[in-house]
């Protein structure tokens, strides 16, 4: 999976370099973000600007990550969310839990660093 991480102040940014985030790729993605949480990072931003499609397994994965980060009083946000991906969040109700941003700048600003 094409995945990179970087840090901006105290926010860990996970960049997904895949067009489709689907079941076969989720293991690497989930492992990476879980390890970030386990190291004590509490502010995580996932950059979906390259992602045009997510499946139902991906939505479950995002909800699992949301629960993990909330259990340690952290925050998970998404940036670069395209319309098709946003529709999936709306259909599942996940946007009621995970904050979605159209671009990285607004997402980073929303963390109130």
Backbone bond lengths (Angstrom), bond angles and torsions (degrees), N, CA, C in turn:
res aa  C-N    CA-C-N  psi(-1)  N-CA   C-N-CA  omega(-1)  CA-C   N-CA-C  phi
1 X - - - 1.452 - - 1.519 109.11 -
2 X 1.294 116.06 138.25 1.453 122.63 177.96 1.524 108.17 -84.86
3 X 1.337 115.42 101.25 1.451 122.18 -173.29 1.521 108.59 -143.60
4 X 1.328 116.72 131.31 1.459 120.61 176.74 1.526 109.02 -131.81
5 X 1.323 115.50 157.69 1.466 119.90 176.58 1.520 109.08 -130.50
6 X 1.301 114.71 150.72 1.465 121.40 174.48 1.519 107.89 -151.97
7 X 1.319 115.69 168.63 1.454 120.62 -178.61 1.516 109.95 -122.79
8 X 1.332 115.43 136.35 1.456 122.86 173.35 1.519 106.01 -125.03
9 X 1.327 115.83 105.71 1.463 123.06 -171.56 1.519 107.66 57.44
10 X 1.328 118.84 -119.04 1.464 119.49 -179.31 1.530 112.75 -104.69
11 X 1.322 115.95 19.85 1.469 121.97 179.96 1.521 109.20 -106.79
12 X 1.320 116.67 127.11 1.466 121.75 175.53 1.522 107.86 -92.74
13 X 1.322 115.53 123.75 1.465 121.54 179.92 1.521 108.09 -104.31
14 X 1.324 115.84 124.48 1.461 122.43 176.41 1.515 106.66 -107.07
15 X 1.332 115.68 116.85 1.468 120.71 -178.31 1.528 109.68 -102.89
16 X 1.319 115.04 123.93 1.456 121.43 178.82 1.520 107.83 -98.91
17 X 1.329 116.43 118.99 1.460 121.70 -177.95 1.514 112.82 -101.49
18 X 1.307 116.55 36.12 1.462 121.89 -179.79 1.525 109.20 -116.24
19 X 1.338 116.08 147.15 1.456 121.29 176.37 1.528 111.18 -74.11
20 X 1.325 115.26 -34.94 1.467 121.57 -178.79 1.518 109.24 -126.44
21 X 1.317 115.98 125.94 1.459 121.11 175.89 1.526 106.10 -104.09
22 X 1.331 115.64 101.08 1.461 121.73 -172.95 1.526 110.60 -132.19
23 X 1.332 115.44 171.23 1.452 123.54 -172.48 1.539 115.41 -41.84
24 X 1.322 120.04 -50.39 1.476 117.82 -176.35 1.538 114.52 -60.98
25 X 1.321 117.50 -20.52 1.469 121.21 -178.01 1.531 113.11 -95.51
26 X 1.306 116.74 -10.93 1.460 120.27 -169.65 1.521 114.66 -67.64
27 X 1.302 118.30 -30.81 1.460 120.93 -177.95 1.529 111.06 -59.01
28 X 1.332 116.57 -50.18 1.472 120.54 178.69 1.525 111.21 -61.82
29 X 1.328 116.11 -43.78 1.457 121.66 -179.17 1.531 110.53 -61.78
30 X 1.321 116.76 -51.19 1.460 121.37 -178.81 1.525 111.14 -62.35
31 X 1.323 117.26 -42.97 1.471 120.87 178.73 1.522 111.33 -60.28
32 X 1.330 116.46 -44.63 1.466 120.72 -178.59 1.520 111.38 -61.46
33 X 1.325 117.15 -49.50 1.462 120.13 -176.87 1.530 110.54 -69.79
34 X 1.317 118.02 -37.72 1.465 120.77 177.42 1.524 110.36 -60.93
35 X 1.324 117.99 -42.56 1.467 121.20 178.27 1.528 111.28 -63.18
36 X 1.330 116.69 -37.19 1.464 120.49 177.49 1.530 109.55 -61.80
37 X 1.317 116.26 -45.33 1.467 120.74 179.05 1.526 110.10 -63.09
38 X 1.321 116.99 -42.73 1.470 121.38 -178.95 1.526 112.96 -64.50
39 X 1.342 117.71 -24.25 1.464 120.19 178.06 1.525 112.29 -81.59
40 X 1.336 116.59 -1.20 1.454 119.66 176.48 1.511 115.36 102.04
41 X 1.306 117.84 2.43 1.468 120.07 177.26 1.515 108.34 -72.22
42 X 1.333 116.33 136.39 1.464 120.41 -175.30 1.523 114.06 -120.19
43 X 1.317 117.34 -8.11 1.464 121.23 178.12 1.526 107.20 -122.53
44 X 1.335 115.40 111.71 1.462 120.13 -176.19 1.519 109.65 -125.02
45 X 1.323 114.36 130.06 1.459 122.53 176.52 1.522 107.81 -118.55
46 X 1.313 116.37 124.98 1.459 120.78 177.98 1.520 108.13 -105.31
47 X 1.322 115.62 120.18 1.459 123.09 -178.93 1.527 109.11 -88.05
48 X 1.333 115.49 112.34 1.463 121.85 179.93 1.518 112.35 -105.60
49 X 1.315 118.27 19.58 1.461 120.93 -173.96 1.529 113.70 -62.62
50 X 1.330 117.87 -21.84 1.469 121.10 178.03 1.532 112.20 -93.08
51 X 1.322 116.21 -10.48 1.468 121.41 -173.03 1.529 110.45 -90.78
52 X 1.336 115.15 124.19 1.461 121.41 178.43 1.523 113.11 -106.07
53 X 1.328 116.84 -11.99 1.461 119.88 -175.63 1.519 110.62 -151.34
54 X 1.322 116.47 137.33 1.458 122.60 171.56 1.528 107.51 -131.31
55 X 1.333 116.31 149.70 1.465 120.23 177.85 1.527 110.22 -103.78
56 X 1.322 116.32 179.73 1.464 120.41 -177.27 1.528 111.95 -64.92
57 X 1.327 117.78 -32.71 1.460 120.70 176.98 1.530 110.33 -63.45
58 X 1.297 116.44 -36.70 1.469 121.03 177.87 1.519 110.39 -64.72
59 X 1.319 116.80 -39.85 1.465 119.94 178.73 1.532 109.82 -62.78
60 X 1.322 116.56 -41.40 1.459 120.28 176.03 1.515 111.80 -61.85
61 X 1.314 116.09 -38.95 1.464 122.31 178.54 1.538 110.29 -63.18
62 X 1.335 116.66 -44.81 1.465 119.93 178.17 1.524 111.15 -61.76
63 X 1.326 117.51 -40.00 1.466 120.05 179.44 1.530 110.71 -67.61
64 X 1.326 117.01 -35.98 1.464 120.31 176.04 1.527 110.21 -63.45
65 X 1.323 116.76 -45.07 1.462 120.35 178.03 1.527 111.01 -63.29
66 X 1.315 116.34 -39.55 1.468 120.47 177.10 1.532 110.13 -58.02
67 X 1.328 116.99 -46.79 1.470 120.53 179.93 1.533 111.09 -63.38
68 X 1.325 115.97 -41.49 1.470 119.08 179.38 1.524 111.51 -60.19
69 X 1.303 116.79 -47.39 1.466 120.53 -175.24 1.537 110.79 -72.65
70 X 1.329 117.62 -34.98 1.466 120.18 177.30 1.528 110.97 -67.56
71 X 1.328 117.45 -33.17 1.463 121.25 -179.99 1.524 112.65 -65.57
72 X 1.328 116.93 -17.99 1.467 120.72 177.96 1.534 110.94 -114.07
73 X 1.339 115.49 21.88 1.469 122.77 179.43 1.521 112.91 59.60
74 X 1.319 116.77 36.59 1.454 121.63 177.60 1.522 111.77 -104.76
75 X 1.331 114.36 -176.80 1.466 121.34 -177.58 1.521 109.32 -133.64
76 X 1.335 115.57 134.77 1.459 123.05 175.68 1.518 107.94 -118.93
77 X 1.336 116.14 127.58 1.468 121.51 177.49 1.520 108.52 -133.50
78 X 1.335 115.31 158.04 1.460 121.42 179.26 1.520 109.50 -121.84
79 X 1.328 116.05 142.02 1.468 120.23 176.62 1.521 109.66 -126.67
80 X 1.333 114.87 162.66 1.460 120.46 178.67 1.513 112.81 68.97
81 X 1.313 116.59 27.56 1.465 121.42 -176.01 1.521 109.67 -76.06
82 X 1.313 114.99 118.37 1.474 121.47 -179.74 1.523 110.04 -84.98
83 X 1.331 116.03 162.32 1.460 121.76 -174.75 1.522 113.60 -54.00
84 X 1.313 117.67 -45.82 1.463 120.70 -177.40 1.531 111.01 -63.94
85 X 1.318 116.25 -38.97 1.462 120.61 177.99 1.526 109.88 -70.82
86 X 1.303 116.98 -41.29 1.465 121.36 178.31 1.531 110.91 -60.69
87 X 1.320 116.71 -36.96 1.463 121.01 177.34 1.524 110.78 -59.86
88 X 1.320 117.01 -41.60 1.461 120.54 178.87 1.530 110.74 -63.71
89 X 1.319 116.79 -39.49 1.463 120.32 177.10 1.531 110.41 -64.53
90 X 1.325 116.73 -40.72 1.462 120.82 178.76 1.521 111.61 -65.74
91 X 1.317 116.52 -43.11 1.466 120.93 -178.94 1.526 111.95 -62.76
92 X 1.317 116.69 -34.32 1.462 120.67 -177.40 1.534 112.72 -93.14
93 X 1.319 117.09 -11.96 1.457 120.91 -177.73 1.521 113.71 82.51
94 X 1.320 116.99 4.20 1.467 120.54 -177.01 1.521 112.64 -65.56
95 X 1.329 117.79 -23.79 1.470 120.05 179.56 1.522 111.27 -67.39
96 X 1.335 117.44 -13.73 1.471 121.13 175.55 1.524 111.96 -75.38
97 X 1.329 116.28 -13.85 1.454 121.59 -177.25 1.528 112.60 -115.88
98 X 1.318 115.85 -40.11 1.464 121.50 -176.55 1.521 108.92 -107.02
99 X 1.313 115.42 125.14 1.465 121.14 -178.75 1.516 110.42 -74.10
100 X 1.345 116.33 128.12 1.457 122.71 -179.64 1.519 109.78 -108.32
101 X 1.349 115.62 138.81 1.467 121.36 177.75 1.523 108.94 -131.89
102 X 1.317 115.55 143.69 1.462 119.65 -179.72 1.524 112.13 -74.31
103 X 1.338 116.87 -24.10 1.462 118.58 -179.80 1.526 110.69 -143.94
104 X 1.312 115.02 163.01 1.461 121.61 -175.79 1.519 112.65 -67.65
105 X 1.314 116.92 -38.82 1.467 120.01 -177.53 1.526 111.30 -59.57
106 X 1.327 116.99 -45.97 1.468 118.82 -179.71 1.530 111.00 -68.02
107 X 1.317 116.98 -35.27 1.468 120.69 178.40 1.518 110.67 -64.63
108 X 1.335 116.76 -47.57 1.469 120.28 -179.90 1.526 111.22 -61.76
109 X 1.316 116.09 -41.81 1.460 120.82 179.68 1.528 110.75 -62.72
110 X 1.319 116.62 -35.17 1.475 120.36 -177.02 1.522 112.96 -68.36
111 X 1.328 117.41 -17.41 1.466 120.09 177.69 1.521 111.54 -73.77
112 X 1.315 118.18 -13.32 1.463 123.42 -179.85 1.518 110.43 54.66
113 X 1.325 114.41 56.30 1.466 121.34 -176.41 1.512 110.51 -67.10
